[in-house]
């Protein structure tokens, strides 16, 4: 068989190793498909004519430069270990390089490398990874049973969390659809994950991801598999709970009794209470192809975030089929504030103003009623005129203009009378804003819900605070 350019390209691009070749100035001349796939490049055009330093993918480029200069002098290197940056993550590789000759003169070099990050982590049992699924765990599913002998487990699972990678989560879902196997599909977004990374470091974020995915995998082990879609977004493929009531029980237990969500995760420099927002839909009852199914769970996730996070939303055709997410997205904080102001200007009197804007607040803040405390130190309801409870010690927790708590622990400790008033209505989370102008405090606005561990978002706090300012102007006249 005669070696041709076409045959050479075929051989190179069939290799699972990342192969590259450079000129005598260490500039890229070409790479194979495995190389492009590894770095996520669509074309080699992004690197032709550039060297490693131009690409910026080595933590310390100097050893690589010395290594290649040695090869260009006529030496060869074999399985030299090093590190590179791939999509923001530092990975371990081993590389081999040989000089390229033309007419007896070195004109460049050819090299190849493989990623050994997962091998090193597993061998040394580092904290940077965890084992969740074994080959026998995956063999239970027809899709993985067919491929598990041809592909390594390390290629199937996410290197950090040990659950399915994004690619194989999607492939698994598509295989279920192709085989017409009913299942429920859920996307989970961890709440305020960026805050954890920014305040405690990425190692803390990694620990959160590992803790949650391990808990989810344990909780779901008898019904399906867990995957990592990317960042702090996780996937659950559930083949058992496909009817609405079963799905509801699944999520009620997940949020109430599992070790996956609503858990405290401790770090060297602190701890965080970890919650998540979930969106769920099922095949084939809700959608019969991947694009439509994913669109539904993404929409349900968005609705959950709009409801205040730390909750789940199961798709129901009668309730959700006509919902348009872009309309919700366009209904932003400034639009809400403008509506509040216009509505209040049409009414006179404190209570009348609150009654006028209550429907808008119910929709924007996801509450059932709004409460207030004025100079009489009694807690009143905007909706129920007969509601009247003692809240005489509410000021003891209002050290700032805003107070929010996903539980009532601090309220119980500092304001037991107000705590009793909240408990009589079964409230478990509270958001309070002072009605203040200058040095004068005229009262308080109270959002309280019967859902435990509600995470109050910045836009919700801003709306309540703005409303309090408008009312302070009314009461100060």
C-alpha positions, -999 to +999 in steps of 0.1 A: +000+000+000+014+034-010+014+061+016-006+090+003-017+123+019-052+110+022-040+078+039-018+098+063-046+121+073-069+091+079-043+074+101-035+106+121-072+115+127-080+080+138-055+082+166-070+087+201-037+105+211-036+143+205-010+147+177+006+180+165+035+191+143+054+224+144+081+243+124+116+250+136+103+282+153+079+260+174+048+274+155+019+250+148+017+236+113-012+212+120-030+190+145-052+159+144-090+157+152-083+143+188-063+175+195-091+197+183-117+178+203-095+180+235-093+218+234-127+223+220-115+239+187-137+236+156-107+242+133-070+242+134-070+278+120-071+292+155-036+279+163-017+276+129+013+299+131+012+303+169+033+287+196+024+275+231+030+309+247+006+325+222-021+301+231-016+305+269-025+269+279+004+260+301+006+270+338+044+274+333+054+275+296+092+275+302+097+238+306+078+231+274+099+256+255+131+241+268+118+206+259+110+216+223+143+234+218+160+202+229+139+182+203+148+208+176+185+201+183+180+165+173+170+148+205+137+129+212+116+130+244+093+103+256+064+105+280+073+137+297+047+147+323+034+182+325+003+204+330-020+224+307-051+245+310-082+231+293-114+251+295-103+268+327-092+236+345-056+225+351-050+190+336-021+165+338-007+152+305+023+131+293+039+141+260+064+126+235+082+145+208+106+137+179+124+160+154+112+163+118+139+159+092+142+171+056+173+164+036+191+155+068+182+188+085+158+194+114+129+214+100+104+210+129+090+185+154+061+162+158+045+153+191+016+136+208+001+137+243-026+120+264-045+133+294-037+114+326-055+136+351-082+110+361-056+083+364-034+103+387-064+114+409-077+079+413-043+064+419-034+090+446-070+091+459-069+129+458-098+150+471-101+165+436-123+136+424-148+110+437-160+076+424-198+074+421-205+049+393-188+016+386-189-003+354-214-027+369-236+002+379-238+014+343-242-021+328-277-021+342-287+002+313-287-012+278-270+019+263-239+016+285-238-022+284-233-019+247-204+005+248-187-001+282-162-027+268-151-003+241-147+029+261-131+036+295-152+046+325-130+077+328-144+089+294-180+084+305-180+102+339-173+138+349-137+139+363-146+160+393-179+146+405-179+110+392-214+112+378-221+111+340-204+137+319-226+161+299-218+142+266-228+108+280-258+122+299-272+135+266-263+103+247-281+083+273-312+104+272-313+103+234-309+065+235-339+062+258-359+083+234-348+062+204-358+030+223-391+046+234-384+040+271-404+064+293-384+085+318-384+118+337-357+143+329-347+169+355-322+198+355-310+211+389-293+245+393-275+250+426-286+283+442-260+311+447-231+288+437-211+318+424-213+333+459-197+302+474-169+302+448-163+340+452-163+340+490-148+306+499-128+297+468-131+271+440-121+243+463-152+250+484-173+250+452-158+217+442-167+202+476-203+214+472-206+198+437-191+166+450-214+165+481-246+172+461-238+148+432-229+120+456-262+126+475-282+127+443-266+095+430-274+078+463-310+091+463-315+081+427-296+048+426-327+026+423-344+046+396-318+062+373-286+081+369-272+116+376-251+137+353-233+170+353-245+193+325-219+219+332-208+242+360-233+239+388-261+225+366-269+188+372-291+163+354-313+135+367-325+108+344-352+088+362-368+057+347-391+049+376-410+080+386-428+091+354-463+098+367-471+132+383-478+119+419-447+098+419-426+127+406-441+149+433-432+124+460-397+120+446-391+158+448-408+162+482-385+136+496-355+150+477-360+184+492-372+172+526-354+140+536-324+134+513-287+141+518-284+159+485-302+192+488-308+216+518-276+204+534-248+221+552-214+217+536-183+227+557-150+240+543-117+249+559-127+286+559-164+283+566-196+266+556-226+270+533-262+258+533-267+244+499-300+244+480-311+239+444-338+248+419-352+220+397-372+217+366-387+184+355-406+170+325-412+134+312-409+115+279-431+107+261-460+122+280-447+158+279-425+158+248-414+131+223-380+144+212-349+157+230-350+193+219-386+198+231-380+179+263-350+199+273-368+231+264-395+221+289-372+213+318-352+246+311-385+265+312-395+248+345-361+257+359-366+293+350-400+293+366-385+279+398-359+306+399-386+332+394-406+317+423-376+323+447-354+293+440-349+264+465-379+246+449-390+222+422-414+227+393-429+197+374-443+204+340-481+202+337-495+208+303-527+226+314-508+249+337-476+256+317-482+251+280-489+288+273-461+302+295-437+324+276-404+328+294-393+359+275-423+377+289-413+368+324-377+378+317-388+412+303-408+418+335-377+431+352-371+449+384-373+484+370-406+476+353-420+463+386-409+494+405-425+517+379-458+497+381-457+500+419-452+537+418-479+543+392-504+521+410-498+537+444-502+572+430-538+563+420-547+557+457-548+577+489-541+563+524-515+537+536-538+506+536-555+515+503-521+518+486-511+484+498-544+468+487-539+483+453-504+469+448-510+436+465-518+415+433-486+428+418-466+419+449-482+384+451-470+378+415-435+393+418-426+381+453-444+348+451-463+354+484-499+349+494-503+381+514-484+411+527-482+420+564-472+452+581-465+466+616-470+503+624-468+524+655-493+502+674-467+473+672-494+449+659-489+427+629-517+433+603-526+416+570-534+435+538-557+408+526-574+398+559-586+428+578-594+407+610-558+395+614-541+412+644-511+398+663-486+412+688-452+421+672-440+445+698-404+432+697-399+431+659-375+461+661-349+439+680-340+421+648-341+451+626-305+463+629-305+472+592-333+484+569-336+449+555-338+416+573-341+382+556-339+347+569-346+314+552-355+299+586-368+317+618-339+308+641-327+344+645-363+357+649-369+331+676-337+342+694-341+379+693-378+386+689-398+358+705-431+377+705-429+384+668-418+347+663-450+335+680-470+356+656-453+341+626-456+306+640-494+309+644-497+313+607-472+285+600-446+307+585-410+294+581-392+321+561-394+359+563-382+391+546-387+424+564-381+460+553-382+491+575-405+519+565-381+547+573-373+582+563-343+600+577-341+590+614-378+582+617-390+546+615-427+544+609-431+506+607-422+475+588-433+455+557-433+418+561-431+390+535-436+356+551-441+322+535-449+288+547-422+272+526-391+265+547-356+277+536-369+302+510-339+321+495-349+357+491-333+371+459-318+405+455-346+417+431-372+407+457-354+426+484-351+456+461-389+457+453-399+455+490-373+481+499-386+504+472-422+500+483-411+508+519-396+541+507-427+551+488-448+543+519-424+562+541-431+593+520-468+588+526-465+583+564-442+613+569-466+638+555 
